[in-house]
Amino acid sequence: MDKHDNLIGGEWVSADAYGENRNPSNRDEVIGLYAQGSAADAERAVEAAQAAAPGWADATPQARHDLLEAVGRKLAERSQEIGRLLSREEGKTLAEGIGETLRAAQVFKFFAGEALRVAGDLQASVRPDIDVEVTREPVGVVGLITPWNFPIAIPAWKTAPALAYGNCVVLKPADLTPGCAHVIARLLDECGCPPGVFNLVMGRGSVVGETLVTHPDIDALSFTGSVPTGSHIAEVCGRMKRKSQLEMGGKNPMVVLNDADLDVAVAACLNGTFFSTGQRCTASSRLIVEAGIHDAFVEKLVAGMRALKVGDALAPETQIGPVVDGKQLQSNLSYVELARKEGAEVIGGEQLDLATNGFFQAPALFLGTNNSMRINREEIFGPCGSVIKVGDFDEALAVANDTEFGLSAGICTTSLKAARTFKRKSQAGMVMVNLPTAGVDFHVPFGGRKGSSFGPREQGRYAAEFYTTVKTAYVFAG
């Protein structure tokens, strides 16, 4: 069985222990053995990044561009192979795995361009004979902690801008899905990344992650994951007066009005609620449906849900892959049982016994629910959606906003007025009209409000707000 080491200071470093990376479609298959780094490994990686930081900050924009462009090109060229690895370790369908790999390639290529476009301002002073220059500089050493549900896209959209703007990186990927992050590390190394500029330390969040969170030489920290961990990181970074960027989940509403195109609404809800096994922070977990269309919508949605094919992620007919692991599956099943206890009508949601030893679950729909139920307050992170019937648009908007989260929200309607009002009054960072709440472009900002996000936005040109610091310089020319 191949062992996969950590990358620290330009060297592949072995670990005292290695963990098995198993296929959630077939737990009998071990994909590989991946290093379980220690606190000392994380500290060594921070030291390596700190030592490399001055040189990379002074590197030309062309050097940064060329590195990121090369990685993006290799990701695209090997998207079939890497996408297959992604599907094996995370459980996405093969089409989704390949698509996510191509998304990572696009991210690296986009930020290769941004490396050449780090702009500033030259402004006139209010005082005579003085010029004012406003420039952006690297933050320094950036710690990145990424989740399991997008194992190559999220490491890409954190790593690429960090490097493009001249920072050095220590990346700790999710313990469940280290394989794709290891691919990024290998490609950066192959493409000539200077030693210490990018470091990969795989291992437990309680060990490696916590070391990065508390290390005094980490200048900024970007995290995507659970609310409790994000809240802990915010507290620590606040005490240390350190820049932080946190993405922590959602309980995203999709509003369906009486005037909606029924086929468009059902397709958007099937995709947003159940695809990627519902393991997306932008998933549509609350379907808020106006009374006049409720029954027809539910009938068609149930039929579409029951037709979805659950199975091995690599099987060409599969539309819904496995849940990522046994712990997440048991959590999903407990919410299905909770829905029954709270008085909902439950359709589907049972554990499936299929041909391979995987963590399979039928998609679940909860009917007859209200927004006060726990199933509509807490993020489930599985293929589970609730239907909430409302009387009119005003009630739908109020229910949509009645949540501690605010990542993504959607509306299905043919009314321009309703769509415009919803876009303006939705308390979410991203709003979709006649589209699934999940699915975003790589060149525009990503992030939410309230309990979903904290700090500057990710992706697109807005990434510069987190990965750079602004300097204002005054020059007397008299």
ABEGO torsion letter per residue (X at the ends): XBBBBBBBGGBBBBBABBBBBBBAABAABBAEBBBBBBAAAAAAAAAAAAAAAAAAAABBAAAAAAAAAAAAAAAAAAAAAAAAAAAAAAGBBAAAAAAAAAAAAAAAAAAAAAAAABBBBBBBBABBGBBBBBBBBBAEBBBBBBBAABAAAAAAAAAAAAAAAGBBBBBBBBAABAAAAAAAAAAAAAAGBBBGABBBBBEBAAAAAAAAAABAABABBBBBEBAAAAAAAAAAAAAAGBBBBBBAEBBBBBBBBAABBAAAAAAAAAAAAABGGGBBAABBABBBBBAAAAAAAAAAAAAAAAABBBEBAABAABABBBBABAAAAAAAAAAAAAAAAAGBBBBEGBBBBBABBBBBBBBBBBBGBBAABAAAABBAGBBBBBBBBBABAAAAAAAAABBABBABBBBBBABAAAAAAAAAABBBABBBBGBBABEBBAABBBEBBEAABBEBBBEEAAAAAAABBBBBBBBBAX
